[in-house]
């Protein structure tokens, strides 16, 4: 099983590298992809203002915004990760490795969809251009898979909060992770664990993410950049606990 996880993670990282090569070979594509990523992060920030300002959910919303929707360049991290993924699978607890695999698959799928979107963009990313590119790319099943993988990462982090021994094991991994060049992964896991623990239950938060991202995808496929799209970009505040 560990070999299967290793190969799945390596395949995902190889796919990410392939997307970077596609962008490098196409004049202006890398810049358009970064512009697209910034637009998507801004969209998330606007659509989740209520969660970002909620005392209970601000940390988790900020974690998703920065770690899953940001335009950060992970090329160096991925290159290091690819070199040491086999010892990582032996080093980290099995549950953590499963989450790393999910994260790698999400990373690969998101990068592929972002490349396709950037190829379809005919102008700098804005609402109308984004809708047109989304509809041209299509791939509704992959968009749904992207949402589900995002939720799986959140659900795994939430499960960790009920396992104090796992948190202790993660803490003990700091030295070996640093020695192996895995500081970014260690930081991601510890930050996610602590953020979700502080939330004291992620069900409502993840349900909001699922509902909004599913509605967002459906609206884009329908092509209504008027009322519904603006509502998703600027949702009315809902009561939060």
C-alpha positions in Angstrom: 0.0 0.0 0.0 2.8 2.4 0.8 4.3 1.8 -2.7 0.9 2.6 -4.2 0.7 5.8 -2.3 4.3 6.7 -3.3 3.5 6.2 -6.9 0.3 8.1 -6.7 2.1 11.1 -5.1 4.9 10.9 -7.7 2.4 10.7 -10.6 0.7 13.8 -9.3 3.9 15.8 -8.9 5.0 14.7 -12.4 1.7 16.0 -13.7 2.2 19.3 -12.0 5.7 19.6 -13.6 4.1 18.8 -17.0 1.8 21.8 -16.5 4.7 24.1 -15.7 6.5 22.9 -18.9 3.3 23.6 -21.0 3.2 27.2 -19.6 6.9 27.7 -20.2 6.6 26.6 -23.8 3.7 28.9 -24.6 4.5 32.7 -24.7 2.7 34.6 -22.0 0.9 31.5 -20.6 2.7 31.5 -17.3 1.8 35.2 -16.7 -1.8 34.6 -17.6 -1.9 31.6 -15.3 -0.6 33.7 -12.4 -3.2 36.4 -13.2 -5.9 33.7 -13.2 -4.7 32.4 -9.8 -4.8 35.9 -8.3 -8.3 36.4 -9.6 -9.4 33.1 -8.1 -8.0 34.0 -4.8 -9.7 37.4 -4.9 -12.9 35.6 -5.7 -12.6 33.3 -2.7 -11.8 36.3 -0.5 -14.9 38.1 -1.6 -17.2 35.1 -1.6 -16.2 34.1 1.9 -16.1 37.5 3.6 -18.5 36.3 6.3 -16.3 33.3 7.2 -13.1 35.4 7.0 -14.7 37.7 9.6 -16.2 35.0 11.8 -14.5 34.6 15.2 -14.9 30.8 14.8 -14.2 30.3 11.1 -11.7 33.1 10.2 -8.7 30.9 10.8 -9.9 28.0 8.6 -11.1 30.3 5.9 -7.8 32.1 5.9 -6.0 28.7 5.7 -8.0 27.7 2.6 -7.4 31.1 1.1 -3.7 31.1 1.5 -2.9 27.4 1.1 -5.4 26.1 -1.4 -6.4 29.2 -3.5 -3.3 31.2 -3.5 -0.9 32.0 -6.4 2.2 30.8 -4.5 5.0 29.2 -6.5 5.5 25.7 -5.3 8.0 24.6 -7.9 11.0 24.4 -5.6 9.0 22.7 -2.9 7.6 20.1 -5.4 11.1 19.4 -6.7 12.4 18.7 -3.2 9.3 16.7 -2.4 9.7 14.5 -5.5 13.3 13.6 -4.5 12.4 12.4 -1.0 8.8 11.2 -1.3 9.8 7.5 -0.7 11.4 8.1 2.7 8.5 10.5 3.5 6.0 7.7 3.1 8.0 5.6 5.6 8.6 8.6 7.9 5.2 10.1 8.4 2.1 8.4 10.0 -0.1 6.5 7.5 -3.0 8.9 7.9 -0.8 11.9 7.2 0.6 10.2 4.0 -3.0 9.6 2.8 -3.7 13.3 3.3 -0.5 14.2 1.4 -1.6 12.0 -1.4 -5.0 13.8 -1.5 -3.3 17.1 -1.4 -0.9 16.1 -4.3 -3.9 15.0 -6.4 -5.7 18.2 -5.7 -2.6 20.2 -6.6 -2.2 18.3 -9.9 -5.9 18.7 -10.9 -6.0 22.4 -10.0 -2.8 23.1 -12.0 -4.2 21.3 -15.0 -7.5 23.2 -14.9 -5.7 26.5 -14.4 -3.5 25.9 -17.4 -6.6 25.1 -19.5 -8.3 28.2 -18.2 -5.3 30.4 -18.9 -5.2 29.1 -22.5 -8.8 30.0 -22.9 -8.6 33.5 -21.5 -8.7 36.1 -24.2 -8.1 39.1 -21.9 -6.9 39.8 -18.4 -9.0 37.8 -15.8 -12.3 39.5 -14.9 -15.8 38.2 -14.3 -16.9 38.1 -18.0 -13.6 36.7 -19.3 -13.5 34.1 -16.5 -17.0 32.9 -17.3 -16.2 32.6 -21.0 -13.0 30.6 -20.3 -14.8 28.4 -17.8 -17.4 27.4 -20.3 -14.9 26.9 -23.0 -12.9 24.5 -20.8 -16.0 22.7 -19.5 -15.0 19.5 -17.6 -17.8 19.6 -15.1 -16.8 16.2 -13.6 -13.3 17.4 -13.0 -14.6 20.6 -11.3 -16.7 18.4 -9.0 -13.7 16.3 -8.3 -11.7 19.4 -7.4 -14.3 20.4 -4.9 -14.4 16.9 -3.4 -10.6 16.7 -3.0 -10.6 20.1 -1.3 -13.2 18.9 1.1 -11.3 15.7 1.7 -8.2 17.7 2.8 -10.4 19.7 5.2 -12.1 16.6 6.6 -8.8 14.9 7.2 -7.4 17.9 9.1 -10.6 17.9 11.1 -10.2 14.2 12.0 -6.6 14.9 13.1 -8.0 17.2 15.8 -9.6 14.2 17.5 -6.3 12.4 17.7 -4.0 14.1 20.2 -1.4 11.4 19.7 -1.2 12.2 16.0 -0.6 15.9 16.9 2.2 14.8 19.1 3.6 12.6 16.4 3.5 15.6 14.0 5.4 17.7 16.5 8.1 15.1 16.8 8.5 15.1 13.0 9.8 18.7 13.0 13.4 17.7 13.2 13.3 14.9 10.6 11.1 17.0 8.3 13.5 19.9 8.4 16.5 17.5 7.8 14.6 16.1 4.8 13.8 19.5 3.3 10.1 19.2 4.1 9.6 22.3 6.2 6.8 23.6 4.0 4.8 20.3 4.3 5.4 20.2 8.0 4.2 23.8 8.3 1.1 23.1 6.2 0.2 20.1 8.4 0.8 21.7 11.7 -1.0 24.9 10.7 -3.9 23.0 9.4 -4.2 20.9 12.5 -4.0 23.8 14.8 -6.4 25.9 12.8 -9.0 23.2 12.6 -8.6 22.3 16.3 -9.3 26.0 17.2 -12.5 25.8 15.1 -13.9 23.0 17.4 -15.8 21.2 14.6 -15.5 21.7 10.9 -18.9 20.4 9.7 -20.6 23.7 9.2 -17.5 25.3 7.7 -17.0 22.5 5.2 -20.7 22.4 4.3 -20.5 26.1 3.5 -17.5 25.6 1.3 -19.2 22.7 -0.5 -22.5 24.6 -1.0 -20.8 27.7 -2.3 -18.2 26.1 -4.6 -20.9 23.8 -6.1 -23.2 26.8 -6.6 -20.3 28.8 -8.1 -19.5 26.0 -10.6 -23.1 25.6 -11.6 -23.5 29.3 -12.1 -20.4 29.5 -14.3 -21.6 26.6 -16.4 -25.0 28.3 -16.9 -23.2 31.5 -17.9 -25.1 34.1 -15.8 -22.4 36.7 -14.9 -25.2 39.0 -13.7 -27.2 38.4 -10.6 -26.1 35.0 -9.5 -22.4 35.5 -10.2 -22.3 38.8 -8.4 -24.2 37.2 -5.4 -21.5 34.5 -5.2 -18.8 37.1 -5.4 -20.5 39.2 -2.6 -22.7 36.8 -0.6 -25.1 38.2 2.0 -23.8 37.5 5.5 -25.4 34.5 7.1 -25.6 33.9 10.9 -22.6 32.0 12.1 -21.9 30.4 15.4 
